[in-house]
């Protein structure tokens, strides 16, 4: 199974890459874009016994390493 960890900056934290992407999109004529938030996606191939175990382990990884929980939030989804 696969665990997908999506990490984003928390609301209120300056997102310089998101701002740069938004400005570039406007320059290219995509004027309907109001705001851009940039983040990252980490895919983990898991050998856990079941989806619940994989979620628990992936969330521990996110808290301990993959996300800086002071300024970032994360979401874990499991695909079987």
Backbone as CSV, one residue per row, in Angstrom:
resi,resn,N_x,N_y,N_z,CA_x,CA_y,CA_z,C_x,C_y,C_z
1,UNK,0.841,-1.173,0.000,0.000,0.000,0.000,0.884,1.232,0.000
2,UNK,0.258,2.377,-0.279,1.002,3.612,-0.390,0.417,4.632,0.572
3,UNK,1.288,5.320,1.302,0.885,6.447,2.137,1.317,7.713,1.413
4,UNK,0.406,8.655,1.325,0.702,9.936,0.692,0.602,11.011,1.757
5,UNK,1.720,11.699,1.988,1.778,12.766,2.986,1.852,14.088,2.236
6,UNK,0.859,14.935,2.441,0.830,16.258,1.832,1.169,17.275,2.910
7,UNK,2.204,18.066,2.666,2.678,19.041,3.642,2.480,20.442,3.063
8,UNK,1.834,21.299,3.855,1.577,22.682,3.429,1.944,23.631,4.556
9,UNK,2.334,24.845,4.194,2.546,25.861,5.213,1.208,26.206,5.853
10,UNK,1.227,26.481,7.144,0.003,26.862,7.842,-0.453,28.242,7.359
11,UNK,-1.759,28.485,7.496,-2.296,29.793,7.157,-1.573,30.855,7.985
12,UNK,-1.274,31.970,7.379,-0.595,33.050,8.077,0.911,33.013,7.945
13,UNK,1.472,31.881,7.485,2.916,31.773,7.268,3.203,32.219,5.839
14,UNK,4.162,33.131,5.684,4.509,33.648,4.365,4.924,32.509,3.443
15,UNK,4.282,32.429,2.291,4.552,31.381,1.298,5.192,32.028,0.075
16,UNK,6.502,32.264,0.145,7.203,32.932,-0.953,7.112,32.155,-2.268
17,UNK,7.303,30.823,-2.281,7.145,30.100,-3.554,5.727,30.220,-4.112
18,UNK,4.730,30.135,-3.249,3.351,30.279,-3.708,3.108,31.644,-4.330
19,UNK,3.641,32.676,-3.691,3.490,34.041,-4.218,4.167,34.166,-5.578
20,UNK,5.380,33.594,-5.718,6.098,33.660,-6.994,5.338,32.919,-8.095
21,UNK,4.787,31.764,-7.760,3.997,31.012,-8.740,2.772,31.808,-9.147
22,UNK,2.091,32.417,-8.182,0.918,33.238,-8.487,1.251,34.398,-9.415
23,UNK,2.357,35.073,-9.139,2.762,36.189,-9.996,3.097,35.701,-11.407
24,UNK,3.778,34.557,-11.511,4.110,34.007,-12.827,2.849,33.622,-13.596
25,UNK,1.875,33.042,-12.902,0.617,32.683,-13.565,-0.101,33.921,-14.085
26,UNK,-0.104,34.990,-13.294,-0.722,36.236,-13.755,0.014,36.780,-14.972
27,UNK,1.348,36.717,-14.958,2.146,37.183,-16.093,1.811,36.401,-17.358
28,UNK,1.495,35.108,-17.185,1.143,34.263,-18.330,-0.308,34.415,-18.756
29,UNK,-1.043,35.292,-18.083,-2.417,35.564,-18.489,-3.480,34.821,-17.703
30,UNK,-3.097,34.070,-16.686,-4.077,33.346,-15.866,-4.547,34.266,-14.734
31,UNK,-5.436,35.176,-15.081,-5.835,36.229,-14.146,-6.899,35.784,-13.158
32,UNK,-7.485,34.619,-13.325,-8.505,34.142,-12.400,-7.921,33.506,-11.144
33,UNK,-6.602,33.397,-11.057,-5.964,32.820,-9.875,-5.895,33.895,-8.798
34,UNK,-6.570,33.641,-7.674,-6.612,34.623,-6.590,-5.477,34.426,-5.596
35,UNK,-5.083,33.185,-5.340,-4.045,32.909,-4.357,-3.432,31.547,-4.660
36,UNK,-2.160,31.408,-4.375,-1.468,30.133,-4.590,-0.744,29.772,-3.301
37,UNK,-0.893,28.541,-2.862,-0.141,27.993,-1.741,0.661,26.819,-2.298
38,UNK,1.962,26.821,-2.083,2.819,25.750,-2.575,3.170,24.820,-1.412
39,UNK,3.238,23.549,-1.694,3.596,22.564,-0.676,4.373,21.435,-1.314
40,UNK,4.344,20.315,-0.647,5.036,19.150,-1.219,4.249,17.885,-0.890
41,UNK,4.455,16.888,-1.733,3.794,15.593,-1.577,4.883,14.531,-1.477
42,UNK,4.782,13.702,-0.440,5.732,12.618,-0.236,4.963,11.308,-0.319
43,UNK,5.367,10.421,-1.219,4.737,9.110,-1.358,5.628,8.069,-0.699
44,UNK,5.026,7.266,0.161,5.754,6.236,0.884,5.163,4.872,0.554
45,UNK,5.956,3.980,0.017,5.491,2.612,-0.198,5.612,1.897,1.138
46,UNK,4.498,1.393,1.644,4.446,0.825,2.991,4.229,-0.693,2.926
47,UNK,4.785,-1.396,3.895,4.576,-2.836,4.022,3.819,-3.162,5.304
48,UNK,3.101,-2.181,5.825,2.348,-2.375,7.066,1.279,-3.449,6.878
49,UNK,0.847,-4.015,7.996,-0.131,-5.108,7.965,-1.492,-4.668,7.453
50,UNK,-1.857,-3.410,7.706,-3.161,-2.914,7.257,-3.123,-1.393,7.137
51,UNK,-4.203,-0.825,6.620,-4.259,0.612,6.375,-4.151,1.423,7.659
52,UNK,-4.760,0.948,8.738,-4.681,1.680,10.002,-3.243,1.757,10.512
53,UNK,-2.535,0.650,10.433,-1.135,0.630,10.869,-0.279,1.533,9.991
54,UNK,-0.527,1.520,8.682,0.216,2.375,7.764,-0.037,3.848,8.076
55,UNK,-1.299,4.206,8.363,-1.638,5.593,8.684,-0.932,6.040,9.967
56,UNK,-0.964,5.206,10.987,-0.321,5.547,12.260,1.176,5.787,12.058
57,UNK,1.810,4.895,11.303,3.252,5.029,11.072,3.575,6.252,10.212
58,UNK,2.799,6.485,9.163,3.041,7.641,8.288,2.822,8.954,9.042
59,UNK,1.819,8.992,9.914,1.597,10.200,10.709,2.750,10.447,11.678
60,UNK,3.306,9.384,12.238,4.480,9.531,13.104,5.672,10.067,12.308
61,UNK,5.855,9.560,11.085,6.938,10.054,10.230,6.755,11.536,9.927
62,UNK,5.518,11.921,9.639,5.241,13.324,9.323,5.556,14.211,10.522
63,UNK,5.112,13.808,11.700,5.355,14.610,12.911,6.843,14.713,13.238
64,UNK,7.588,13.613,13.049,8.988,13.566,13.471,9.979,14.088,12.442
65,UNK,9.625,14.010,11.144,10.606,14.358,10.118,10.045,15.123,8.921
66,UNK,8.933,14.667,8.390,8.494,15.173,7.088,7.907,16.574,7.129
67,UNK,7.352,16.988,8.269,6.752,18.320,8.389,7.329,19.033,9.600
68,UNK,7.553,20.316,9.446,7.914,21.166,10.578,6.592,21.657,11.157
69,UNK,6.101,20.986,12.182,4.751,21.240,12.666,4.567,22.618,13.304
70,UNK,5.637,23.361,13.486,5.510,24.738,13.976,4.902,25.616,12.884
71,UNK,5.336,25.414,11.640,4.873,26.271,10.545,4.126,25.514,9.451
72,UNK,4.107,24.181,9.521,3.470,23.390,8.469,2.397,22.472,9.050
73,UNK,1.413,22.199,8.223,0.419,21.178,8.554,0.611,20.032,7.560
74,UNK,0.049,18.892,7.892,0.182,17.745,6.993,-1.112,16.955,6.984
75,UNK,-1.273,16.203,5.901,-2.426,15.317,5.749,-1.896,13.980,5.227
76,UNK,-2.376,12.897,5.799,-1.957,11.555,5.368,-3.157,10.854,4.743
77,UNK,-2.953,10.319,3.552,-3.973,9.463,2.938,-3.321,8.125,2.603
78,UNK,-4.101,7.082,2.667,-3.598,5.739,2.391,-4.306,5.184,1.155
79,UNK,-3.502,4.658,0.234,-4.042,3.983,-0.943,-3.639,2.514,-0.848
80,UNK,-4.621,1.644,-0.978,-4.302,0.215,-0.884,-4.089,-0.400,-2.254
